Amino acid sequence: MLVHLGASNDEPEAVVERVMSDAERELAAARMPVSFAKRSSIAALMTPELPELTTIAGMLVWTLDAAALARAPGAPALVQRLLRCMHVTSSSGLQQCVYVLNGAAPPAAALVALIAELGVELRAPVPEDRAVLAEVHRPGGVIISGLLGAPLPPSKFAAPWARDVNVEKDGSRDDREQLASLEHNERQALAARLALPSAGATPTRAVDVASRLRRLLVAVLEGGDSARPALFTELGARELPLLIVVDQKTRAPGLMSWPGGFQALPVYADKMSLLGAVRDLKLAPGSFGVNEMKPSELFSWAAGAGTAVAIGVFDDTGKPQYVRISPGEMRALGTARAL
């Protein structure tokens, strides 16, 4: 089974919980034997002679964007959940392998080291296309699988702290108070290992996919004014920044015009929306820059300048649409935030 924990999101808890539930469901399911080739290149899997094989009772293959998880809000608790799932999987006898993306810089490197302490195999995907697994259907109905990419070098952390903590938690499952104490101490240690100032540290960078904000924007586009209060509540409390396309040289933002003479500053909830807008507007690479601003700061500046803001989002058909916010609405939003 392949399990992907990828792009940064404004709902990291929900994403991690969904992925962990998928992994745990696989752990509980009946396992089919898998024929794995000891040599895992595509060429080795397709040689005329049948390659040397080993038969295993299933495998769980993870693909993990280490930077996205390690920098997510509440990262220590999310990493704790991931490590626990991997430990339980290993204890069950199901083999697993973790393919790491963006794992070089701290705190992502610290997360990679923690996984290594569990004794889980770590690999890098194929650089050209990020492939991780190949499956070849051979003559006679034989299906051969192979892990692609290359193993990561051993972690510099020799002591298996992550495994020891989870083994200790195994022995405390029937003592709720002791287990809660162990998990509290573990989260504090994880915050230190991840080099975060606190367990609730919040990143200041825009996310790849803003699922929550997208839903609220789409609700306004589909439901009209009745959906705007929920959007404004989110924007008023939101710490994750919005993205703005600016001039590459002057760093000045530009306005867009809509039919009827409406002009506004276009901004975007996440990196995927920004990239979609760049393609839609046919902006040449190198012809623009990108700034990030928290909604409260952006709205305060725009309202002071008398400029409307339009937050771009793409619907299910890939068509760009914009939620327009007037200077008056932004001033009201700022007043409500200050109360």
C-alpha positions in Angstrom: 0.0 0.0 0.0 1.2 3.5 -0.8 0.5 6.3 1.7 1.3 9.9 0.8 1.8 12.7 3.4 2.7 15.5 1.2 2.1 19.2 0.6 1.8 21.8 3.4 -1.8 22.5 4.2 -3.9 24.8 6.4 -5.6 21.8 8.0 -2.5 19.6 8.9 -4.3 17.8 11.7 -7.1 16.6 9.5 -4.6 15.6 6.7 -2.4 13.6 9.1 -5.4 12.0 10.7 -6.8 10.9 7.4 -3.4 9.5 6.3 -2.9 7.7 9.6 -6.4 6.2 9.4 -5.6 4.9 5.9 -2.4 3.3 7.2 -4.1 1.7 10.2 -6.9 0.4 8.0 -4.2 -1.3 5.9 -2.6 -2.7 9.0 -5.9 -4.3 10.1 -6.7 -5.7 6.6 -5.8 -9.2 5.3 -2.4 -9.1 3.6 -1.6 -10.5 0.3 1.9 -12.0 -0.3 4.1 -9.7 -2.4 7.1 -10.9 -4.5 9.9 -8.3 -4.1 13.0 -8.3 -6.3 16.2 -7.9 -4.3 17.6 -5.8 -7.2 15.1 -3.0 -7.6 15.9 -1.1 -10.8 13.4 -1.1 -13.7 16.0 -2.9 -15.8 16.5 -5.6 -13.2 12.7 -6.2 -13.0 12.5 -6.7 -16.7 15.4 -9.0 -17.5 14.7 -12.2 -19.5 15.6 -14.3 -16.5 13.5 -14.1 -13.4 15.4 -12.0 -10.9 16.1 -13.2 -7.4 13.0 -12.7 -5.3 11.9 -12.5 -1.7 8.2 -13.1 -0.7 6.9 -10.8 2.1 3.4 -10.5 3.7 2.7 -7.0 2.3 4.5 -3.7 2.6 3.5 -0.1 3.5 5.3 2.5 1.4 5.2 6.1 2.6 6.0 9.2 0.7 6.6 12.1 3.0 7.3 15.8 2.5 9.4 16.2 5.7 9.6 20.0 5.5 5.8 20.4 5.2 5.1 18.2 8.3 8.0 19.4 10.4 7.0 23.1 9.9 3.2 22.6 10.3 1.3 24.2 13.1 1.4 21.8 16.1 4.2 19.8 14.5 5.2 18.0 17.7 1.8 16.4 18.1 1.6 15.6 14.4 5.0 14.0 14.4 4.1 12.1 17.5 1.1 10.7 15.8 3.2 9.7 12.7 5.9 8.0 14.8 3.4 6.1 16.8 1.7 4.8 13.6 5.0 3.7 12.2 6.1 2.0 15.4 2.8 0.1 15.6 3.2 -0.9 12.0 6.7 -2.3 12.6 5.6 -4.1 15.7 2.9 -5.9 13.7 5.5 -7.4 11.4 4.4 -5.4 8.3 7.4 -4.1 6.5 7.5 -0.4 5.6 9.7 2.1 3.8 9.6 5.9 3.9 10.5 7.9 0.8 11.6 11.4 1.9 11.1 14.6 0.0 12.6 17.9 1.2 14.4 16.4 4.1 17.8 18.2 4.0 17.2 21.4 6.0 16.2 21.6 9.7 13.7 20.9 11.2 13.0 18.4 8.3 16.3 16.7 8.9 15.4 16.2 12.6 12.1 14.5 11.5 14.1 12.2 9.2 16.4 11.3 12.1 13.4 10.5 14.3 12.0 8.0 11.7 15.4 6.4 11.4 15.5 5.9 15.2 12.4 3.7 14.7 14.4 1.4 12.5 12.3 2.1 9.5 14.0 2.0 6.1 14.5 5.5 4.5 14.9 6.1 0.8 15.0 9.0 -1.7 12.8 8.8 -4.8 14.1 8.7 -8.3 15.3 12.3 -8.9 13.9 12.6 -12.5 10.3 11.7 -11.8 10.1 11.0 -8.0 9.1 7.4 -8.7 9.2 5.2 -5.6 7.8 1.8 -6.6 7.7 -0.4 -9.8 5.4 -3.3 -10.5 6.1 -5.6 -13.4 3.7 -8.2 -14.7 5.8 -11.1 -16.0 4.8 -13.9 -18.3 3.0 -16.6 -16.6 1.1 -14.3 -14.3 4.0 -13.5 -12.0 3.9 -10.0 -10.6 7.2 -8.5 -9.3 7.5 -5.4 -7.2 10.6 -3.4 -6.5 11.5 -0.3 -4.5 13.2 2.4 -6.6 15.5 5.2 -5.7 18.4 5.0 -3.2 18.6 4.3 0.5 19.4 7.4 2.6 22.6 7.4 4.6 22.4 6.3 8.3 21.2 8.9 10.7 23.7 10.8 12.9 21.6 10.0 15.9 22.8 6.6 17.1 20.5 6.2 20.1 17.0 4.9 19.2 15.2 7.5 21.4 12.0 7.5 19.2 11.7 3.7 19.4 12.5 3.6 23.2 9.7 6.1 23.9 7.2 4.2 21.9 8.2 0.9 23.5 7.7 2.6 26.9 4.2 3.7 25.7 3.4 0.2 24.7 3.9 -0.9 28.4 1.7 2.0 29.6 -1.4 1.4 27.5 -3.5 0.3 30.5 -2.4 3.2 32.7 -4.1 6.3 31.2 -2.4 8.8 33.6 1.1 7.3 33.0 0.5 7.3 29.2 -0.6 10.9 29.2 2.5 11.9 31.1 4.7 10.0 28.7 3.1 11.7 25.7 3.3 15.1 27.2 7.0 14.7 27.8 7.5 13.3 24.3 5.9 16.3 22.7 8.2 18.6 24.6 11.2 16.6 23.5 9.9 16.6 19.9 9.6 20.4 20.0 13.2 20.6 21.1 14.4 18.1 18.4 12.5 19.9 15.7 14.0 23.2 16.9 10.6 24.8 17.5 10.1 27.5 20.2 7.0 25.7 21.5 4.6 22.9 20.8 2.1 25.3 19.2 4.6 27.1 16.9 3.0 28.5 13.8 4.8 28.9 10.5 4.9 32.3 8.8 5.2 30.9 5.2 2.3 30.4 2.8 1.1 26.8 2.4 1.0 24.7 -0.7 -2.7 23.9 -0.4 -5.1 25.9 1.8 -8.0 23.5 1.9 -9.9 25.2 4.6 -9.7 28.7 3.1 -10.6 27.3 -0.3 -13.8 25.8 1.0 -14.8 29.1 2.5 -14.0 31.0 -0.7 -16.0 28.6 -2.8 -18.9 28.8 -0.4 -19.0 32.6 -1.0 -18.9 32.1 -4.7 -21.7 29.6 -4.6 -23.7 30.9 -1.7 -23.3 34.7 -1.9 -23.3 37.1 1.0 -24.7 34.6 3.5 -21.3 32.8 3.4 -19.2 35.9 3.9 -19.3 36.1 7.7 -17.6 32.7 8.0 -14.9 33.8 5.5 -14.3 37.0 7.3 -14.0 35.2 10.7 -11.4 33.0 9.2 -9.4 35.8 7.6 -9.6 37.9 10.8 -7.9 35.1 12.8 -5.7 33.7 10.1 -1.9 33.8 10.7 -0.9 32.0 7.5 -0.1 34.6 4.8 -1.8 35.3 1.5 0.3 35.5 -1.7 0.6 38.6 -4.0 2.1 38.8 -7.5 4.5 41.8 -7.6 6.8 43.4 -10.2 10.1 41.6 -10.3 12.2 44.8 -10.0 10.1 47.3 -8.0 8.3 44.7 -5.9 5.1 46.8 -6.4 1.8 44.9 -6.7 -0.5 45.5 -9.7 -4.3 45.8 -9.9 -6.6 43.7 -12.0 -9.7 45.0 -13.8 -13.0 43.2 -14.2 -16.1 44.1 -16.3 -18.0 47.1 -14.9 -14.9 49.0 -14.0 -14.1 47.1 -10.8 -10.4 47.1 -9.9 -8.7 45.2 -7.1 -5.5 43.8 -5.9 -5.4 40.0 -6.7 -4.1 37.8 -3.9 -4.1 34.0 -3.5 -4.7 31.6 -0.6 -1.9 29.1 -1.4 0.9 28.3 -3.8 -1.2 26.1 -6.0 -3.7 28.9 -6.7 -0.8 31.3 -7.3 0.8 28.9 -9.9 -2.6 28.4 -11.5 -3.1 32.2 -11.8 0.4 32.7 -13.3 -0.5 30.2 -16.0 -3.9 31.7 -16.6 -2.5 35.2 -16.8 0.3 33.9 -19.1 3.1 35.5 -17.0 6.5 34.7 -18.3 9.0 33.1 -15.8 11.3 35.7 -14.3 8.8 38.5 -15.1 7.3 38.7 -11.6 7.9 38.2 -8.0 5.8 37.0 -5.0 5.2 38.7 -1.7 3.5 37.1 1.4 1.4 39.1 3.9 -0.9 38.0 6.7 -4.5 38.9 6.0 -4.7 41.4 8.8 -1.6 43.3 7.6 -2.7 43.1 3.9 -6.2 44.3 4.6 -5.0 47.2 6.9 -2.6 48.4 4.1 -5.2 48.0 1.3 -8.0 49.6 3.2 -5.7 52.6 4.0 -4.9 52.9 0.4 -8.6 52.6 -0.6 -7.9 49.5 -2.7 -10.2 46.5 -2.9 -8.8 43.0 -2.7 -9.8 40.0 -4.7 -8.9 36.5 -3.4 -8.4 34.1 -6.3 -9.5 30.5 -6.2 -10.0 27.9 -8.9 -13.2 25.9 -9.2 -13.6 22.2 -10.0 -13.3 22.9 -13.7 -10.1 24.8 -13.3 -11.6 28.2 -14.0 -10.3 31.1 -11.9 -12.8 33.0 -9.8 -12.2 35.8 -7.4 -13.9 36.8 -4.1 -14.0 40.6 -4.0 -13.5 42.4 -0.7 -14.1 46.1 -0.6 -12.0 48.6 1.5 -15.1 49.2 3.7 -15.3 45.4 4.5 -11.6 45.3 5.2 -11.9 48.3 7.6 -14.8 46.6 9.4 -12.7 43.3 9.6 -9.8 45.2 11.2 -12.1 46.8 13.7 -13.7 43.5 14.7 -10.2 41.9 15.1 -9.2 44.7 17.4 -12.2 44.3 19.7 
